[in-house]
Amino acid sequence: MTDNEKSAPVPADGGTADRPLFSELRTIYETTAEDPHTFRLAVRLADAVDGGALRRAVELTMARYPYFCVRMCAEEDRLSFVPNPAPVPVIRTDRRIVLGGAQTGGHLMAFCYRDDWLFIDAFHGLTDGGGIAPLIRTLLHYYCSDHYGKALPADGVRLSGSPVSRDEWEDPAVRPVSVDPLLLAPKWNSPALQIGEGGLVRLIPDSVVFNLRLSEAAFMRFNISNDGSPATIAALFLTRAIDGLHPGSARPPVIAMCVNQRKALRAPLAHQSLVGDVRLPWSDRLREMPFTTQATCFRGMVSLQSNEDMVRQEIRDYQALMAHLRTLDSHDSRRACCVRRMESLSRCLTATVSYVGKSDFGEAEQYIREFHALPSTALPSTHVPLTIEMSAVNGCFFINFLQFFRERDYFDAFTRQLDQNGIDYEVLSSGEALYPRMELPF
């Protein structure tokens, strides 16, 4: 147990009853029927999922994470998460579900299964990939121990009954932050190539996903030999693929790479959705550079934009947005403000890349055959209809190529980049992402 986990425990309600929402509000107010801001984690296990063992594992797991056992409440002009006494849903289906409504008893998280697939569905206003990772570790520990009839080692696992530290549920973005202006680097904030405009693709309401698997060891060797990291190399491949399809575009491809803000906020245990971004614009000069130099430039842009002061400045901007929202008199006006802001931001971007890092699911990883992260969308799909999600589990990288159009041109251009650089991969499947819908209380 870490020192932080030994700190003062939260109240019996998990700290949910009296804590005003803060980091959650932007995502809530950006949520629309077209952009539900949800995600589905699809885990293919070694054997068919045992529904009884899963229900027992979910019950034990959720007892340890009270801040995820909540429903959203709208009273007059105030939104809150309140404890939800209804059982966290365990549903035998592989189809799309609706969070926040009758199907899930108001819960913002649910567990589904079918055959050998386990699905973890969640609202992005509740948490993100970094925040949900400890829960997955706990769930797999209990499920695999039960299903296989042997107690797996519990090192690093938050067990039911162990104390919940305040650092898990308190929102670090509420705290005042200081910034050294000399360490701030300008972010790209100009129009970018928009592949959803001008008839380049025919946009559709739902996301199509292509699921790839790569050897972790081989891909890491390639990253290291080219001065890159998994996310920067994936972003570079995607940029080169898009640029090859649109030579001479007046507006450059710009990739938004997601950044976990917990390190800069010094809040590694926080469960809230704490995702920022760095922006990687392409240019004629970059195009003429050798591949390794391109990777070095991308990595440098990431380093400059993800230092503590840059992240803290992003938090300060968010705090200013929250102060502005408090001056508005209705949920509808706040939603309109946040949607306009996101629409404006998304015009500066072409696609997104997200990598939550290498998983640490302990001994349970041996039972994982596939692991896919399937978000509804990182940004409005009308402007940024292409997202790559990456996971590293059980010796493999899983790349999920999500797009809001059916044409294969961008996917084929991306895999050509893999081919040209000698990276072996396997296309596991393709189809609808089936991320959940979201029902809001207002």
Steps between C-alpha positions, in 0.01 A plus 500: 500500500636843409535786746216681324270202552579512872373858526167595654213290362204653321156523658270200479334638186833503319524878509234533233213666687647840580781547249394747228574383148788676327715300256186308406300803387664570165444143381143498630413824324674391179298178492239478226312217332756508217799524736413303816856515638502138610741214449494122488794282602469165325702221661519158336580238762645153468164332568129576484400754764330348804209733579477393863871552565482836323210619718687400815815674375308817412339510845834468677668744264241777517500482881860623476418788259203690651571805282405291195170379655312820426223654294480852363251735662378837362332726752415848375833633368725253684636168381636238737596136523314330785539147639298248300366212713383306193720201412768582244367331186645177364330432165534203270532680168760616253273768355493872571353605836384836642669633812333732748146378429259218581710225341783559748299626798653843453857367528772663293695174477389150401644155430383290204608163367440254221690179424868571585461879491479728804393861437551788744287800403546841661414868464808712432372763743545242774856391423757432228739220408744590775227528761330171417819290477514417876135388488573266208793357695272433798223353286729262311665392824167400655353353183800287403555382857135391519466356151826305502470391862832635622585819686719719279770712667350829616813715469397850388129414503254718691293240683146529629511629857833680461495872583408752230731798526387857455754529218285262297182706506604862554525691172853640451380743231316704767823603671669832415791445261804714433665531160839626382414690179857462375446123472183521290517397134235616251256231387375470143178702486438556127274318252609144424417258222143375559441164337129523578458803272487548126377152417831336594300232687132430557440536874277246676335514846699213655864409521658223295803341666791297364679305775872423462746301711878552502781338696583728793868406498543554125313830495696629798827413324382703200402794725832506680706470181312795349507728806128463551240375743193287422266798481732733308584232244130418455428872458780529245373200302151650501627843394703357213200291391267803496760721332550240227128507422486882489823627343521877474212567740471867593437397861739252665408177674509558878487209743376552855678259733330440834702566816432367850506809723540313830880513505514876448228549762686262733181305550572143384200353684232740374210322332354791300534534124826696484600502135668787320658510159808597305471601136733372233479708181659381175701728272691499172830507694403196704394311187852531354673368813606136553253286693708492819536879497125533456451276804749709699309818410168347602648381826640848563161659438345258747764579764457876460122488520466246780732650760348589836453867421322431171262257669440741787424778254243272337348444845492876561319548169252235607450669836423825314243312291336365815486852644328617182251212511399608851384833353257322264149437624402163352628158403411573137707819490797323659471215252487748211813671632697175534387362164599826324838487668558140394383570146751786476784290641429204275542709185869526592544120496485218246513182710583379851734240647460366854720256691437445870827312549600144568246317711583338831225246560734261681457126476160544334666616177577141407126451441463801265506422127392842372447845650330781307420859601197629308400862576196670351724783386768720648365809320193579289500239224391754239842669525729230640355172373813289550654370823771245582482338843795294622537246782789277607384178667652153542797554268300664220409845376138531395426785259137597450450710188161672542337705225158657436499401132510171312774566245819302566741750343639636827526161666674353195738798488578447871574129458721582200709705741534189719591288195757749370672509838514122542250480785310173515135525600181301498157640414284326759156632405298794376145621562296743709665625818173465698602750768204580732253783465449744786178628658530827690257611775435841342 
